[in-house]
Structures are given as structure tokens and as C-alpha cells.
Amino acid sequence: MSARPRVAFDPSGPRGADVRLWLLQSGAEPVERAEPGASGLPVAPQHDGVGRAEVVAFVHRRTGVTSREARFDDHGSAESWPRGSF
């Protein structure tokens, strides 16, 4: 399993709580911009009117996984439970 990409965001910025949640939901590790070491991290899109889709697309571009099939491989994957095993 790969590590979660670290992405900076501003908790007091527009929709700060939502952006943090969307980062977590999309597989990123949210880091507050004021924290030490956050200066070199990519910054999540955070402006008036930002939506979940924009933040999730930003994270997926960072991870290099852009297709739904690559993110949700539950058919034929070596890690999948065999069908009918329960």
C-alpha cells in the first residue's frame, strides 16, 4: 500500500473544514499550512466556491491515479477476496 500524499491547506481559509474532509476522503494527509514543514508541500485548491470534485481531482493528479477502475479494483485483484468465499 502506498503512503498518503501530504497536502497543505488553510484551516481558516474558505471552506477549511470541508477541504480537510475532502482531502481525507480522497486519500491525502491534510497538513495545516502553519505547521513546520508545510512550506514545500503542494497546496490544495481553496477559494470561494471550491467544490469537492476540484479537491479530489487535485489529489488524484498528485497520486497519478486518475481512473475509477484503478482506484476501486475489486474484480480480479490479487488482494480481493475470492468470490463465494464467505
C-alpha positions as a Markdown table, in Angstrom:
| # | Residue | x | y | z |
|---|---|---|---|---|
| 1 | Met | 0.0 | 0.0 | 0.0 |
| 2 | Ser | 1.3 | 3.4 | -0.9 |
| 3 | Ala | 1.7 | 6.3 | 1.6 |
| 4 | Arg | -0.9 | 9.0 | 1.7 |
| 5 | Pro | 0.3 | 12.2 | -0.1 |
| 6 | Arg | 0.7 | 15.1 | 2.2 |
| 7 | Val | -1.2 | 18.2 | 1.0 |
| 8 | Ala | -1.2 | 21.6 | 2.7 |
| 9 | Phe | -4.4 | 23.6 | 3.3 |
| 10 | Asp | -5.5 | 26.6 | 5.3 |
| 11 | Pro | -8.0 | 25.7 | 8.1 |
| 12 | Ser | -9.1 | 29.3 | 8.5 |
| 13 | Gly | -9.4 | 29.8 | 4.7 |
| 14 | Pro | -12.6 | 29.4 | 2.6 |
| 15 | Arg | -14.3 | 26.1 | 3.4 |
| 16 | Gly | -11.3 | 25.0 | 5.5 |
| 17 | Ala | -13.2 | 22.2 | 7.3 |
| 18 | Asp | -14.7 | 20.9 | 4.1 |
| 19 | Val | -11.3 | 21.0 | 2.3 |
| 20 | Arg | -9.7 | 19.0 | 5.1 |
| 21 | Leu | -12.5 | 16.4 | 5.0 |
| 22 | Trp | -12.3 | 16.1 | 1.2 |
| 23 | Leu | -8.5 | 15.6 | 1.4 |
| 24 | Leu | -9.0 | 12.8 | 3.9 |
| 25 | Gln | -11.8 | 11.2 | 1.8 |
| 26 | Ser | -9.6 | 11.3 | -1.3 |
| 27 | Gly | -6.7 | 9.6 | 0.3 |
| 28 | Ala | -4.4 | 12.5 | 1.2 |
| 29 | Glu | -3.0 | 13.6 | 4.5 |
| 30 | Pro | -4.1 | 17.2 | 5.2 |
| 31 | Val | -1.4 | 19.4 | 6.8 |
| 32 | Glu | -2.1 | 22.8 | 8.1 |
| 33 | Arg | -0.1 | 25.5 | 6.2 |
| 34 | Ala | 1.1 | 26.9 | 9.5 |
| 35 | Glu | 2.8 | 23.6 | 10.6 |
| 36 | Pro | 6.5 | 23.2 | 10.3 |
| 37 | Gly | 7.5 | 21.5 | 7.1 |
| 38 | Ala | 4.3 | 22.5 | 5.2 |
| 39 | Ser | 6.1 | 25.1 | 3.1 |
| 40 | Gly | 7.3 | 22.6 | 0.5 |
| 41 | Leu | 4.0 | 20.7 | 0.2 |
| 42 | Pro | 1.5 | 21.1 | -2.6 |
| 43 | Val | -1.4 | 23.3 | -1.6 |
| 44 | Ala | -5.0 | 22.2 | -2.1 |
| 45 | Pro | -7.3 | 24.4 | -4.1 |
| 46 | Gln | -9.1 | 26.5 | -1.6 |
| 47 | His | -11.1 | 29.5 | -2.8 |
| 48 | Asp | -14.6 | 30.8 | -2.6 |
| 49 | Gly | -16.8 | 28.3 | -4.4 |
| 50 | Val | -14.3 | 25.4 | -4.3 |
| 51 | Gly | -16.1 | 22.1 | -4.6 |
| 52 | Arg | -15.3 | 18.5 | -3.5 |
| 53 | Ala | -14.7 | 17.4 | -7.1 |
| 54 | Glu | -12.0 | 20.0 | -7.6 |
| 55 | Val | -10.1 | 18.9 | -4.4 |
| 56 | Val | -10.5 | 15.2 | -5.2 |
| 57 | Ala | -9.2 | 15.7 | -8.8 |
| 58 | Phe | -6.2 | 17.6 | -7.4 |
| 59 | Val | -5.3 | 14.7 | -5.1 |
| 60 | His | -5.8 | 12.1 | -7.8 |
| 61 | Arg | -3.5 | 14.1 | -10.1 |
| 62 | Arg | -0.9 | 14.1 | -7.3 |
| 63 | Thr | -1.1 | 10.3 | -6.8 |
| 64 | Gly | -1.2 | 9.6 | -10.5 |
| 65 | Val | -4.3 | 7.5 | -10.2 |
| 66 | Thr | -7.0 | 9.2 | -12.3 |
| 67 | Ser | -9.4 | 6.4 | -13.3 |
| 68 | Arg | -12.1 | 5.0 | -11.2 |
| 69 | Glu | -11.0 | 1.5 | -12.2 |
| 70 | Ala | -7.5 | 2.0 | -10.8 |
| 71 | Arg | -8.9 | 3.3 | -7.5 |
| 72 | Phe | -11.6 | 0.7 | -7.0 |
| 73 | Asp | -10.2 | -2.6 | -8.3 |
| 74 | Asp | -12.3 | -5.2 | -6.7 |
| 75 | His | -12.5 | -7.6 | -9.6 |
| 76 | Gly | -9.6 | -9.9 | -10.3 |
| 77 | Ser | -7.1 | -8.1 | -8.0 |
| 78 | Ala | -4.7 | -10.3 | -6.0 |
| 79 | Glu | -5.8 | -8.6 | -2.8 |
| 80 | Ser | -9.5 | -9.2 | -3.5 |
| 81 | Trp | -11.4 | -11.9 | -1.6 |
| 82 | Pro | -12.3 | -14.8 | -3.9 |
| 83 | Arg | -15.9 | -14.8 | -4.9 |
| 84 | Gly | -18.1 | -17.0 | -2.9 |
| 85 | Ser | -15.6 | -17.4 | 0.0 |
| 86 | Phe | -18.0 | -16.1 | 2.7 |
